[in-house]
Amino acid sequence: MAKREYTPHQQNIISNYYQHLDTILLGRVQELVSQIYLAQTERQRQSLWKRVEKALLKLKIPDFIRQHILQKKDVELLAKNLEEWMRSK
């Protein structure tokens, strides 16, 4: 498979995406917090928590914090931590 050639404009877009990936992921977690609050079934909540786990892994949140949040599955705990992460960003 041939290596894909990107235009300078495309390269700039890709570069900006990776420079701001942590901000993008924090925004995604914010949306997930809202969706978890509004979820009506346990199945929806479980699916959303799996997405939270993937986002926290990509954000490279320390294991002990990530595991604590995921064990509790407390959306308020997640929101408080998210607030701290947003402030430190």
C-alpha positions as semicolon CSV with decimal commas, in nm:
position;residue;x (nm);y (nm);z (nm)
1;M;0,000;0,000;0,000
2;A;0,142;0,335;-0,105
3;K;0,200;0,606;0,149
4;R;-0,060;0,877;0,117
5;E;0,056;1,224;0,019
6;Y;-0,115;1,511;0,200
7;T;-0,133;1,869;0,080
8;P;0,023;2,131;0,307
9;H;-0,327;2,240;0,408
10;Q;-0,423;1,883;0,505
11;Q;-0,095;1,843;0,694
12;N;-0,174;2,159;0,890
13;I;-0,522;2,030;0,979
14;I;-0,381;1,695;1,093
15;S;-0,109;1,868;1,296
16;N;-0,363;2,096;1,467
17;Y;-0,584;1,798;1,550
18;Y;-0,303;1,619;1,732
19;Q;-0,186;1,938;1,906
20;H;-0,535;1,988;2,048
21;L;-0,630;1,624;2,100
22;D;-0,642;1,654;2,479
23;T;-0,880;1,951;2,456
24;I;-1,096;1,761;2,208
25;L;-1,106;1,458;2,436
26;L;-1,194;1,669;2,741
27;G;-1,482;1,815;2,543
28;R;-1,593;1,465;2,451
29;V;-1,589;1,362;2,818
30;Q;-1,797;1,672;2,901
31;E;-2,057;1,560;2,647
32;L;-2,051;1,208;2,791
33;V;-2,115;1,343;3,143
34;S;-2,427;1,517;3,012
35;Q;-2,539;1,206;2,827
36;I;-2,491;0,987;3,135
37;Y;-2,705;1,226;3,340
38;L;-2,978;1,201;3,076
39;A;-2,952;0,828;3,005
40;Q;-3,278;0,652;3,072
41;T;-3,168;0,289;3,075
42;E;-2,887;0,100;3,241
43;R;-2,780;-0,029;2,902
44;Q;-2,732;0,327;2,775
45;R;-2,530;0,416;3,086
46;Q;-2,304;0,113;3,043
47;S;-2,237;0,203;2,682
48;L;-2,156;0,563;2,779
49;W;-1,923;0,453;3,059
50;K;-1,732;0,238;2,808
51;R;-1,685;0,547;2,594
52;V;-1,567;0,739;2,902
53;E;-1,312;0,466;2,970
54;K;-1,173;0,490;2,616
55;A;-1,149;0,869;2,641
56;L;-0,972;0,852;2,978
57;L;-0,721;0,606;2,835
58;K;-0,649;0,839;2,543
59;L;-0,614;1,130;2,786
60;K;-0,355;0,922;2,976
61;I;-0,530;0,975;3,309
62;P;-0,332;0,791;3,581
63;D;-0,454;0,434;3,631
64;F;-0,553;0,474;3,994
65;I;-0,774;0,776;3,918
66;R;-0,924;0,617;3,608
67;Q;-0,996;0,289;3,788
68;H;-1,150;0,470;4,085
69;I;-1,386;0,668;3,861
70;L;-1,482;0,361;3,658
71;Q;-1,538;0,144;3,965
72;K;-1,765;0,400;4,130
73;K;-1,941;0,493;3,805
74;D;-2,036;0,813;3,980
75;V;-2,104;1,082;3,723
76;E;-2,057;1,357;3,984
77;L;-1,710;1,225;4,066
78;L;-1,627;1,222;3,696
79;A;-1,760;1,577;3,658
80;K;-1,550;1,705;3,952
81;N;-1,234;1,547;3,811
82;L;-1,316;1,679;3,467
83;E;-1,349;2,029;3,611
84;E;-0,998;1,998;3,760
85;W;-0,854;1,866;3,434
86;M;-1,012;2,152;3,240
87;R;-0,866;2,408;3,483
88;S;-0,519;2,260;3,454
89;K;-0,538;2,265;3,076
